[in-house]
Structure formats: structure tokens, C-alpha cells
Amino acid sequence: MSRLERFFAFSRRGTTLSRDTFAGMTTFVVMSYIIFVNPSILTAVKGPGGDTLPFAGVLASTCLVAGAMTILMGLYTNRAYALAPGLGINAIVAFTLVGTLHLSFPSAMGLIVLEGAVVTVLVLSGLRETIMRAIPLELKKAIAIGIGLFIAFIGFYNSGIVVKSPSPDVPVTLARLTTWPVLVTIFGLALTIALRALRFRGDLLVGIVGTTALATLINELHDDKALPVGAQLPDHIVEHPDFSLLGNIDFHAFSNIGGASGTAAVISSLAWVFTLFLSDFFDTMGTLVGVGKQAGYLNERGELPEIRKPLLVDSVAAMAGGAASASSATTYIESGAGVATGGRTGWVAVVCGALFFPFMFLAPVIGMVPPQATAPALILVGWLMISTLAEHEEEAEERRPRGRALAGIDFHDVALGIPAALVIMVMPFTWNITNGIGFGFIAYVLVRLAQRRLRDIHPLMAAVSLAFAVYFVIPLLQDHFSWI
């Protein structure tokens, strides 16, 4: 019996070394779009001093964190889960913490590290499941859907399909479909949707590569003036990885964030740590259970045995992502692709993680990818997150008694429908994920108070809603009290 067989127990899990190797390659192909997308998001915004993160640095950190944490997951849990910097939290870092609140990137990543530390403490103490039960399921689904809309909006806006309207009465509008950036984006979107319809594995990756090739050809024919960013042939292909961002964090957000200082800065920073925690928290729990069910990891009660192990790796990955300036790393739902091909053991994760490392040396090639090539991936990922509603509806259909709503969110229920709708609408409309979560949580507590149904408000839910209320009134307090 080989060492790999003794360690991973392929035969006992009903698989083989070759099958799990192929499954690991499949998972990598399906989720490798993050190599292109994460650097494009984190480098799209300038810090308060006009500085931006180096593309090569974010690329190296993304591959390093994804590779190392995925291998750790495979070795420690012997399960086929893969990790990488998560879409959603990286958008919070770039467009809200840095773009809106004017934090430096080191300060924003410091909050990511703290978020990961909080999750780690909750995992080790067993409180993570308690918090999960405190928040109504409908609001958890609404958070995923709202983030999906926000991510899709980023794709539409960064690619140039949605632009600011010249009329002051209309905030945004559809761009004229006559420019090369817009036409390239439409091509990429059509290609990616067609590949998805054909159930082609790696549709997002192939869509990015194919769109980049077209964009580069168009740019070459127009003296590099057709597309303003990327789509240019590099001078060289391979270069040494840029690890300059490793450890580049600080905690200055607690002294100054969004113009707030003193007590206000501390409260605001803590609220943001909690918001980042929520985004990471719910996504991970859903992924572990969803992929675990597909892989046969769940017991007869639908529970994942030894769930603390993958949760612990996931929380450590969040800290590692922040410490490397790659944003919080989380468990990817794309892990299900490898499981679908028969992968069952941690060897799937080891193979997948190892494939990330060579891409650290290909920064010049990956730097060719323009926003118009990553936009279709963002839009499709947004759709996948929105589809959470339909997936839960389908799973719950047989279990729910007759006469009750089958929808994942019953919007006719005032106590659940209004808060969920606020979460979904406020996130993209305010370009801020925290605002959506805060509006929804506060609305839920207010409705339950009006209904005199205090027993339906979990103490943790009440405390969190109160914290959000303080967060929203901080500007008012700053205007009228000199001590905050």
C-alpha cells in the first residue's frame, strides 16, 4: 500500500489516485478565473494618496494564498475543498473601504486580518454555529443575492456597458454600443453564456482568454488605442514573482476611517470587521454543506462531521489573504466541479492548490487581460449568487408542507420580505455591501418589535442591529458632539 493510499484512503472513499488527480485539475480550471479577476478588482481603485496596488504583487499573493491554503485544506481535512480570495469581500475592500472610506490598502487589509481572527476564535469556541442560527435564513440568502447583484454591477460598470448619464436626473445609463470596449465585452459575455449553456467546464476561464485574445488583436490593429487598459502584448512572458505585498498591513483604521476619528473610528472599524465576517461566514457555511452533500460527506442528519476542521482552515485562510494583500480567502463553491467528476479525498485539493503556483511567474501575460474580459466572469458569478434563491426553493419543495410559500424568500411576509428586499436593493444602489446588511437587519428588528413578537428576535440579532444603528448615526453624532 502506497503512502498516498494510506494517507488519503482512496479505496475507502470509493475513488482512485488518477480519478482524484483529474478532479483536482478540473476544480482548478473551473475556479482559475480568480487569478485574472482578483488583481483586476483590487488594482482598479486608488488609495488616498493616489497609490494603487501593483498588479504583479496582487497576482503573486492571489496564487500563493490560493495554492497554500487549498493544499492545507486537503492535508488537514482530507476533503476536496479548494480556497482562493473570495469575490464579494475583495469588492468591499476596493470599492468601499478604499474607494469610499479612503482607507489605505494596508489599513483595509488589516481589517481583513482581524475579521479572520474573529472567525478563528468563533470556530475554536464553537460560537460560529450559534451566530449562524441567530440570523433568519431569508436574510442570509438575501445577503448572497445582494452581493451577486453588486458584483454584476461592477462588471457592467468597469467594462463600460453601464456609464454615468449626461443628464443630472438619470444616475446611470446604457453606453452607446459603438465603441470597441463595449463590443469586446458583449462578445465575451455571449461567448461565456454560450459555453455555460453547453455545460463546458472552465467556461469563465475560456471566456476570459478568448475575449483577451480578441481585445489584443483589435488593439494591435488600432495602434493600442482601441482599449485603454490591457490588451497589449507584453515585452516578456515570465518574471520573478512580486512578493512585496506580504505583511503590508496596519490597523490605522481604528484611528481614522471615512473622516471619523476617536471613538467614532473605533465603532466604525468594528462594524466593518463584523460586516466582513458576515460576508465570509455565510458563504463558507453554504459551500461546505452544499459541496459536502454532493461528495457524500454529510451524515444521516445532514450534518458535516468534523466541520470544525474545514472551518478552521477557512478562517486561517481569511487571515492569510489579508496578510498577503490578496483579500480574504474562502472556500469556493467551484469545488463541486471536481467532486462532480468523482473526486472525494484531500488529494483533489492538493492537486488543485499546486496548479496555482506556476501562475505567479506569468504576471506579464495575465496583465494583458482588460476589464472587458473579466466583466463577463463577474456578471456570470453574480448570476450564480442570485441563483441561490432558486436552488434553495428546489431543494425545499418536497420538505415544506402544503399551503406555505415555496420561494426561497417569502416576500409576502412583511417581517422577512421587506428586510430581505432592502438587503438586495441597497447593496448595489449604494455601492456598499454593509449598507444593505445594516438596513435589512434593522428593518427586521423594527418589524418584529411592531408586531410585538420579541421572541423572534435573537439577542445576537438585536445586538448586531443596534451596532448597525450606531454606525448609521455616527455622522449625526459627529456634527453635534465634539467628543466623537
Buried (B, 14 or more C-beta within 10 A) or exposed (E): EEEBEEEBBBEEBEBBBEBBBBBBBBBBBBBBBBBBBBBBBBBBBBBEEEEBBBBBBBBBBBBBBBBBBBBBBBBBBBBBBBBBBBBBBBBBBBBBBBBBBBBBBBBBBBBBBBBBBBBBEBBEEEEBBEBBEBBBBBBBBBBBBBBBBBBBBBBBBBBBBBBEEEEEEEEEEEBEEEEBBBBBBBBBBEBBBEBBEEEBBBBBBBBBBBBBEBBBEBBEEEEBEBBBBBBBEBEEEEBEBBBBBBEBBBEBBBBBBBEBBBEBBBBBBBBBBBBBBBBBBBBBBBBBBBBBBBBEBBEEEEEBEEBBBBBBBBBBBBBBBBBBBBBBBBBBBBBBBBBBBBBBBBBBBBBBBBBBBEBBBBBBBBBBBBBBBBBBBBBBBBBBBBBBBEBBBEEBEEEEEEEEBEBBBBBEBBBBBBBBBBBBBBBBBBBBBBBBBBBBBBBBBBBBEEEEEEEEBBEBBBEBBEBBBBBBEBEEBBEEEEEB
